[in-house]
Amino acid sequence: MKKLINDPADVVDDALRGMAAAHPELRIDPEHRVVFRGDAPVAGKVGLVSGGGSGHEPLHGGFVGLGMLDAACAGEVFTSPVPDQMVAATQGVDAGAGVLHIVKNYTGDVMNFEMAAELVAAESGTEVVSVVTDDDVAVQDSLYTAGRRGVGVTVLVEKLAGAAAEQGRPLAEVAEVARRVNGQGRSMGMALTSCTVPSAGKPTFDLPADEMELGVGIHGEPGRRRVPVAPAREVAEMLLEPVLADLDFTGGDGVLAFVNGMGGTPLLELYVVYAEVQAVLAKAGVTVARSLVGSYMTSLEMAGCSITLLKVDDELIRLWDAPVRTPALRWGV
Amino acid sequence: MATLDTDALGAWVREYARAVTEHRDELTELDSAIGDADHGTNMHRGMTAAVAALDATPPADGAALLKTVAMTMISKVGGTSGPLYGTLFLRMSGALDDGSPAAFAAAFRAGVEGVVARGKAELQDKTMVDALLPAADALTEAVGAGQELDVALRAAADAAARGRDSVTPLVARKGRASYLGERSADHVDPGAESAVLLVEAAAATLGRS
């Protein structure tokens, strides 16, 4: 294993220390591993808390700031944070208007956030509403699975619900925006290489040089199908086909198209993919209203990408364009 | 008749910590095949912290001991193993009546039922429940039939292993392994494996007290 680390056991703490040094506008609680907005709690505003395993940076800590999250809890690499962290985050952002938990649909994340919400209700009576993201079409959604995973749409939920909260909207409305975005968004990812969890020291899965994994998760959990490596044009088609089959994205005000890098893929290649995405969507009669291209929800050093489409309307476009000032997303301010 | 006092329960917890440390790489290996490659690391971190907490503040009684283990697992582990093993020890702590084998069997059953409620898993979903429920059944039955505790716990450990093996060919229906669909078949479930180690640790310690 070759990594720029000191000790595998210290990766998360060391990275948070670096984040605190690089972003004095944030406040980082090293004991609870929570990244707070410097001015949290913001009077009158609904607090937005998210979190999850580390290794997906900039998600979630890189999205803390004006117009997005108020706090983010960092778990061990690929492991959900614990309830104590979520309680500290929730109480630290509660300004009396309630708190929204944005939770990716993984059994551990859901369970720990549930326990945290129970603890907060018992301790301080803070009103907490949870919205679980589950946009990954690679996973069958049925009574007999853990349901679809929360992937790319989580970034969009954090931006759009964050903008709604920044406008001073009440908890119920902010939660409604989050739910609507999750309901109107779908994603599918792929990997060219595996990733290596620092504490494990070796690649999570083996992928032959001439194959790629379709439907891969963001924790290096293998996908559903292995196919020979193909040109970006075909990859874009393979990823978009199940997305377009799952929800009708034609008509209305179009979509937000998000091409996300998994951590080990250069922006040059992501733009190559984006060009193909635009072409496939044009052929399918889908209008692109907004786009986002970059590595925003990664899987350590995994090479690959995911594509997320979100059906948008006037309101969501306005929320997307609203000012945001975080380490990883920044415009309009 | 064997008495399950604080020392005996402490020996069980320490033996389990030793076992998950010994099997850390194996658990992680199983998890990397159908999960996210952290089960061994997480269980090792949690149980090591639990033993450290017991060393730092020796518990007053068996219930306090189990509660310390529970709270440590919940606040140190994360993932699914933290809340699930934490719930198991927490419910056991609340249900532990006295030091009799029957009380231990009842407490263990309460713990397992807590895991079922928290994780919403059923038998054959291919999770730790597939090892724990048969173990609780075997333990209750053997203790109820008046078996010595070592015999009863041996039966429970064997039932846990059979339960784990019975779901190895199946497709997982809960947790990260379920994302794999058919590809999760013919793999040992890492949660069921760590649950077998828990019951084996009980047989190796409590059965001899």
Interface residues (C-beta under 8 A of the other chain):
Chain A: G53 G75 E76 V77 F78 T79 S80 P81 V82 P83 D84 Y106 T107 G108 M111 N112 M115 A138 V139 Q140 Y144 T145 A146 R149 V197 S199 A200 T204 F205 G217 H219 G220 E221 P222 R224
Chain B: T28 S32 I34 G35 D36 A37 D38 T41 N42 R45 I74 S75 K76 V77 G78 G79 T80 S81 G82 P83 L84 R118 G119 D125 R173 K174 G175 R176 S178 Y179 L180 G181 R183
